Amino acid sequence: MGRVAGLAGVTVRTLHHYDGIGLVRPSARTAAGYRAYSAGDVERLREVPAYRRLGFGLREIADLVDDPATDAVARLRRLRGLLLEQRDRAAAMVTAIDGELQARAMGIRTTPEEQLRVFGAQLYDAIGSAYPATRRTEPRIAAQVWEALGDARTVLNVGASTGSYEPPDRDVTAVEPSAVMRALRPAGAAPCVAAAAENLPFQDRSFDAAMAFSTLHHWRDPIAGLREMRRVARRVVVFTHDAGDAGWRHRFWLTRDYLPEVAGLVAGRPPVDRPARAIGARMDPVLVPWDCADGFFEAYWRRPGAYLEDHVRRAVSVWTRVGPEAERRAVDGLRRDLSSGRWAERNHDLVALDAAELGLRLLVA
């Protein structure tokens, strides 16, 4: 254990901890009773410090190294992609700092917006590393999405993220602007193109259908992106939420009682019928099952304790956008109310529900 700790750059105490939580367990003992690491153990261990340096939590790392859909080579490729993305972001930041230093040497002051952009990260890049732990395909919602695709054989998935809802029985092409998200796509996933929804690099009517799942709110120009989808595909299917309707914020106890800042995030956002009209889509409600497997913002409406878990919050963009002070206040308040029983008193009617209507919609055109 001492030799392995020295080679891995961690302490023996850290290895004991990894063993205790089941993250990396030595598979043998010496005749004297000392822990002994096999080649396979070392192969697993070497990924842990690398992911830790990238900011992953131990639970997230366990999900990554235990992913049954990947082998050692696939995991190394994924890790390589994440490290290259970190390198590229650092290089871009250095370039931006050099530019500001040069401007200041010439007596030019940059604007506050430009200063923030130097150190800013795309939101998806900030939350992308947490996706594998909680953002999985919910089969009941997936069935509704796939049914809406009809008989489409070729499907474009726009804002594809890690590909959770890509139909396995169709010919899928993915589009994802975030290099972090692209790197986290599992081995064997559909080919993924680096592009944005507003400028899809495909000819008119290249696909039978184009789909987008829980990504519309991240686009710079949602209407332009939807029209691009309409251009390149004969059918469009979009999973989104009606953030422009104050009713959903009141129905959902988390935004109503603990996180009112969400209202500010969506202020001025048009109701969902506007993008629906832009592409001539019908709007189908999507109910959220109480045991939803996909950890999007509303998923834990009947499991409030999940919102106390940091790895759950890190995979949802809302928590990043409201800021650490609002997050801390909301989590502390929820923890107190769960402990005192106040949450249960306020929301006793939820216990009898198998699914909830929380403003989620499927646009089909």
C-alpha positions as CSV (number, residue, x, y, z in Angstrom):
1,M,0.0,0.0,0.0
2,G,2.8,2.4,0.8
3,R,4.5,1.8,-2.6
4,V,1.2,2.3,-4.5
5,A,0.4,5.5,-2.5
6,G,3.8,6.9,-3.4
7,L,3.4,6.1,-7.1
8,A,-0.1,7.5,-7.2
9,G,0.8,10.7,-5.3
10,V,-1.7,10.1,-2.5
11,T,-1.4,9.2,1.1
12,V,-1.9,5.7,2.7
13,R,-4.8,7.2,4.6
14,T,-6.4,8.1,1.3
15,L,-6.0,4.6,0.0
16,H,-7.6,3.3,3.3
17,H,-10.5,5.7,2.6
18,Y,-10.9,4.5,-1.0
19,D,-10.9,0.9,0.3
20,G,-13.5,1.7,3.0
21,I,-16.0,3.3,0.5
22,G,-15.5,0.6,-2.1
23,L,-14.0,3.0,-4.7
24,V,-10.6,1.1,-5.0
25,R,-10.2,-2.1,-3.1
26,P,-7.0,-4.1,-3.2
27,S,-7.9,-7.6,-4.4
28,A,-5.3,-9.6,-2.5
29,R,-3.4,-9.8,0.8
30,T,0.2,-10.8,1.3
31,A,1.2,-13.7,3.6
32,A,1.9,-11.2,6.3
33,G,-1.6,-9.7,5.9
34,Y,-0.7,-6.5,4.0
35,R,-3.0,-5.2,1.3
36,A,-1.7,-6.0,-2.2
37,Y,-2.8,-4.2,-5.4
38,S,-3.1,-6.2,-8.7
39,A,-2.5,-4.6,-12.1
40,G,-6.3,-4.3,-12.4
41,D,-6.5,-2.4,-9.1
42,V,-3.8,0.0,-10.2
43,E,-5.6,0.5,-13.5
44,R,-8.7,1.6,-11.6
45,L,-6.8,3.7,-9.1
46,R,-4.9,5.7,-11.7
47,E,-8.2,7.3,-12.9
48,V,-9.3,8.5,-9.4
49,P,-6.6,11.3,-8.9
50,A,-7.1,12.5,-12.5
51,Y,-10.8,12.9,-12.1
52,R,-10.3,14.5,-8.7
53,R,-8.0,17.1,-10.3
54,L,-10.8,17.8,-12.8
55,G,-13.2,18.6,-9.9
56,F,-15.2,15.4,-9.8
57,G,-16.6,14.1,-6.5
58,L,-15.9,10.6,-5.3
59,R,-19.5,9.5,-6.0
60,E,-19.2,10.8,-9.5
61,I,-15.9,9.0,-10.0
62,A,-17.3,5.8,-8.8
63,D,-20.1,6.0,-11.4
64,L,-17.6,6.8,-14.1
65,V,-15.2,3.9,-13.3
66,D,-18.0,1.5,-12.8
67,D,-19.8,2.4,-16.0
68,P,-20.8,-1.0,-17.5
69,A,-20.9,0.6,-21.0
70,T,-17.2,1.4,-21.0
71,D,-14.0,-0.5,-20.9
72,A,-10.5,0.7,-19.9
73,V,-9.8,2.1,-23.3
74,A,-13.1,4.0,-23.5
75,R,-12.5,5.4,-20.1
76,L,-9.1,6.6,-21.0
77,R,-10.4,8.3,-24.1
78,R,-13.1,10.0,-22.1
79,L,-10.5,11.2,-19.5
80,R,-8.2,12.4,-22.3
81,G,-11.0,14.4,-23.8
82,L,-11.8,16.1,-20.5
83,L,-8.1,16.9,-19.9
84,L,-7.7,18.3,-23.4
85,E,-10.8,20.5,-22.7
86,Q,-9.3,21.7,-19.5
87,R,-6.0,22.5,-21.3
88,D,-7.8,24.4,-24.0
89,R,-9.8,26.4,-21.5
90,A,-6.7,27.3,-19.7
91,A,-4.9,28.3,-22.9
92,A,-7.9,30.4,-24.0
93,M,-7.8,32.1,-20.6
94,V,-4.1,32.8,-20.9
95,T,-4.6,34.3,-24.3
96,A,-7.4,36.5,-23.0
97,I,-5.3,37.7,-20.1
98,D,-2.4,38.5,-22.4
99,G,-4.8,40.5,-24.5
100,E,-6.1,42.5,-21.5
101,L,-2.5,43.1,-20.3
102,Q,-1.6,44.4,-23.7
103,A,-4.7,46.7,-23.8
104,R,-3.9,48.1,-20.3
105,A,-0.3,48.7,-21.3
106,M,-1.7,50.9,-24.1
107,G,-4.0,52.7,-21.7
108,I,-7.2,50.9,-22.8
109,R,-9.5,49.6,-20.0
110,T,-11.7,46.6,-20.8
111,T,-15.4,46.7,-20.0
112,P,-16.8,44.7,-17.0
113,E,-18.4,42.3,-19.5
114,E,-15.1,41.6,-21.2
115,Q,-13.4,41.1,-17.8
116,L,-15.9,38.5,-16.8
117,R,-15.6,36.7,-20.1
118,V,-11.9,36.2,-19.4
119,F,-12.6,34.0,-16.5
120,G,-16.1,32.8,-17.4
121,A,-17.0,29.3,-18.5
122,Q,-19.9,28.1,-20.5
123,L,-22.7,26.9,-18.2
124,Y,-22.8,23.5,-19.8
125,D,-19.0,23.1,-19.2
126,A,-19.5,24.0,-15.6
127,I,-22.2,21.4,-14.9
128,G,-21.2,18.8,-17.5
129,S,-18.8,16.9,-15.3
130,A,-21.7,16.1,-12.8
131,Y,-24.0,14.6,-15.5
132,P,-23.0,11.0,-15.4
133,A,-24.0,10.6,-11.7
134,T,-27.6,11.6,-12.0
135,R,-28.7,12.5,-15.5
136,R,-29.9,9.1,-16.9
137,T,-32.7,8.2,-19.3
138,E,-36.2,8.1,-17.7
139,P,-37.8,5.2,-19.7
140,R,-41.4,6.6,-19.3
141,I,-40.5,10.0,-20.6
142,A,-38.2,8.4,-23.3
143,A,-41.1,6.3,-24.5
144,Q,-43.2,9.5,-25.0
145,V,-40.4,11.2,-26.9
146,W,-39.7,8.2,-29.1
147,E,-43.3,7.7,-29.9
148,A,-43.5,11.4,-31.0
149,L,-40.6,10.7,-33.5
150,G,-43.0,8.4,-35.3
151,D,-41.5,6.3,-38.1
152,A,-38.4,8.5,-38.5
153,R,-35.3,6.4,-39.2
154,T,-32.7,9.2,-39.3
155,V,-32.7,11.5,-36.2
156,L,-30.7,14.6,-35.4
157,N,-30.3,15.2,-31.6
158,V,-29.6,18.9,-31.1
159,G,-28.0,19.9,-27.8
160,A,-27.4,16.2,-27.3
161,S,-25.4,16.5,-24.0
162,T,-24.4,12.9,-23.1
163,G,-27.0,11.3,-25.3
164,S,-29.4,10.0,-22.6
165,Y,-32.5,10.1,-24.7
166,E,-31.2,9.1,-28.1
167,P,-33.4,6.3,-29.5
168,P,-31.3,3.1,-29.8
169,D,-33.2,1.7,-32.8
170,R,-32.7,4.7,-35.1
171,D,-29.8,6.2,-37.1
172,V,-28.9,9.1,-34.8
173,T,-26.5,12.0,-35.4
174,A,-25.8,14.3,-32.4
175,V,-25.0,18.0,-32.2
176,E,-23.4,19.3,-29.0
177,P,-21.3,22.6,-28.6
178,S,-19.7,21.7,-25.2
179,A,-16.5,19.7,-25.4
180,V,-17.0,18.5,-21.8
181,M,-20.4,17.0,-22.8
182,R,-19.0,15.4,-25.9
183,A,-16.2,13.8,-23.9
184,L,-18.7,12.3,-21.5
185,R,-20.7,10.6,-24.2
186,P,-20.4,6.8,-23.7
187,A,-18.5,4.4,-26.0
188,G,-20.7,3.4,-28.9
189,A,-22.8,6.5,-28.7
190,A,-24.0,8.2,-31.9
191,P,-21.5,10.3,-33.8
192,C,-21.4,13.8,-32.4
193,V,-20.8,17.1,-34.2
194,A,-19.5,20.2,-32.5
195,A,-22.1,22.9,-33.5
196,A,-24.8,25.1,-32.1
197,A,-28.5,24.8,-32.7
198,E,-28.7,28.2,-34.3
199,N,-26.4,27.2,-37.1
200,L,-26.7,23.5,-38.0
201,P,-24.2,22.3,-40.5
202,F,-26.6,20.2,-42.5
203,Q,-28.6,20.6,-45.8
204,D,-32.3,21.1,-45.9
205,R,-34.4,18.0,-45.0
206,S,-31.3,15.9,-44.2
207,F,-33.1,14.0,-41.5
208,D,-36.5,12.4,-41.0
209,A,-36.7,14.0,-37.5
210,A,-34.8,16.4,-35.2
211,M,-35.1,16.2,-31.5
212,A,-34.0,18.3,-28.6
213,F,-34.2,17.3,-24.9
214,S,-34.1,19.8,-22.0
215,T,-31.7,22.1,-23.9
216,L,-33.8,24.9,-25.3
217,H,-33.3,27.2,-22.3
218,H,-29.5,27.0,-22.9
219,W,-29.6,28.3,-26.5
220,R,-28.7,31.9,-27.3
221,D,-31.7,32.2,-29.7
222,P,-34.3,29.4,-29.2
223,I,-36.5,30.5,-32.0
224,A,-33.6,30.5,-34.5
225,G,-32.5,27.1,-33.3
226,L,-36.0,25.7,-33.6
227,R,-36.3,27.0,-37.2
228,E,-33.0,25.5,-38.0
229,M,-34.3,22.1,-36.7
230,R,-37.4,22.6,-38.9
231,R,-35.1,23.3,-41.9
232,V,-33.0,20.2,-41.6
233,A,-35.8,17.7,-40.6
234,R,-39.3,16.8,-41.6
235,R,-40.4,16.4,-38.0
236,V,-39.4,18.2,-34.9
237,V,-39.7,16.9,-31.3
238,V,-38.6,19.2,-28.4
239,F,-38.8,18.4,-24.6
240,T,-38.9,21.7,-22.6
241,H,-40.7,23.4,-19.8
242,D,-43.1,26.4,-19.7
243,A,-40.9,28.7,-17.7
244,G,-42.9,31.7,-18.9
245,D,-45.9,30.5,-16.9
246,A,-45.8,31.6,-13.3
247,G,-48.1,28.7,-12.5
248,W,-45.4,26.0,-12.7
249,R,-43.2,27.9,-10.2
250,H,-46.1,28.0,-7.7
251,R,-47.0,24.3,-8.2
252,F,-43.4,23.2,-7.5
253,W,-42.7,23.6,-3.8
254,L,-38.9,24.0,-4.3
255,T,-39.3,27.3,-6.3
256,R,-42.3,28.5,-4.3
257,D,-40.9,28.0,-0.8
258,Y,-37.1,27.8,-1.0
259,L,-35.8,29.1,-4.3
260,P,-37.7,32.2,-5.4
261,E,-34.7,33.4,-7.3
262,V,-35.8,31.1,-10.2
263,A,-38.4,33.7,-11.0
264,G,-35.6,36.2,-11.8
265,L,-33.8,33.6,-14.0
266,V,-36.9,33.2,-16.2
267,A,-38.1,36.8,-16.1
268,G,-39.0,37.9,-19.6
269,R,-38.8,34.4,-21.0
270,P,-41.8,33.9,-23.3
271,P,-44.3,31.2,-22.6
272,V,-43.8,27.9,-24.3
273,D,-46.6,28.6,-26.8
274,R,-44.4,31.2,-28.6
275,P,-41.7,28.7,-29.7
276,A,-44.5,26.2,-30.4
277,R,-46.1,28.7,-32.8
278,A,-42.8,29.5,-34.5
279,I,-42.6,25.9,-35.8
280,G,-46.3,25.1,-35.9
281,A,-46.0,22.5,-33.0
282,R,-48.6,21.0,-30.8
283,M,-47.9,20.9,-27.1
284,D,-48.3,17.6,-25.1
285,P,-47.9,17.6,-21.3
286,V,-45.2,15.4,-19.9
287,L,-45.8,14.1,-16.3
288,V,-42.9,13.6,-14.0
289,P,-43.0,10.2,-12.3
290,W,-42.3,10.2,-8.6
291,D,-39.3,7.9,-9.0
292,C,-37.9,9.7,-12.1
293,A,-34.5,8.3,-13.1
294,D,-33.4,11.5,-14.8
295,G,-32.2,14.0,-12.2
296,F,-33.4,17.2,-13.9
297,F,-34.6,20.1,-11.7
298,E,-38.1,19.0,-11.0
299,A,-37.3,15.2,-10.9
300,Y,-37.2,14.9,-7.1
301,W,-40.6,16.6,-6.3
302,R,-41.6,13.6,-4.0
303,R,-38.1,12.9,-2.8
304,P,-37.1,16.2,-1.2
305,G,-34.0,14.8,0.6
306,A,-32.3,14.4,-2.8
307,Y,-31.9,18.2,-3.1
308,L,-29.7,18.2,0.0
309,E,-27.1,16.1,-2.0
310,D,-24.4,18.2,-3.6
311,H,-23.9,15.8,-6.6
312,V,-27.7,16.1,-7.4
313,R,-27.6,19.9,-7.5
314,R,-24.3,20.1,-9.4
315,A,-26.0,18.3,-12.4
316,V,-28.8,20.9,-12.7
317,S,-28.0,24.3,-14.2
318,V,-30.5,26.2,-12.1
319,W,-28.4,25.7,-8.9
320,T,-25.3,27.1,-10.7
321,R,-27.2,30.1,-12.0
322,V,-28.8,31.2,-8.8
323,G,-25.5,31.5,-7.1
324,P,-23.9,30.0,-3.9
325,E,-25.7,32.3,-1.4
326,A,-29.2,31.4,-2.7
327,E,-28.3,27.8,-2.9
328,R,-27.0,27.7,0.6
329,R,-30.1,29.4,2.0
330,A,-32.5,27.1,0.1
331,V,-30.7,23.9,1.2
332,D,-30.4,25.0,4.8
333,G,-34.1,25.9,4.9
334,L,-35.2,22.6,3.3
335,R,-33.0,20.6,5.7
336,R,-34.6,22.4,8.7
337,D,-38.1,21.8,7.3
338,L,-37.5,18.1,6.6
339,S,-36.1,17.6,10.1
340,S,-39.0,19.4,11.8
341,G,-41.7,17.8,9.7
342,R,-42.8,21.2,8.3
343,W,-42.1,20.1,4.7
344,A,-44.3,17.0,5.1
345,E,-47.1,19.2,6.6
346,R,-47.0,21.6,3.7
347,N,-46.8,18.9,1.0
348,H,-48.8,16.0,2.4
349,D,-50.9,15.8,-0.7
350,L,-47.9,14.8,-2.8
351,V,-47.4,11.4,-1.1
352,A,-50.5,10.0,-2.9
353,L,-49.3,11.1,-6.4
354,D,-47.5,8.7,-8.8
355,A,-46.7,11.5,-11.2
356,A,-46.9,15.3,-11.2
357,E,-47.7,18.0,-13.8
358,L,-44.9,20.6,-13.4
359,G,-45.1,22.5,-16.6
360,L,-43.0,20.1,-18.8
361,R,-44.0,20.0,-22.4
362,L,-43.3,18.1,-25.6
363,L,-43.5,20.2,-28.7
364,V,-44.2,18.1,-31.8
365,A,-44.2,19.6,-35.3
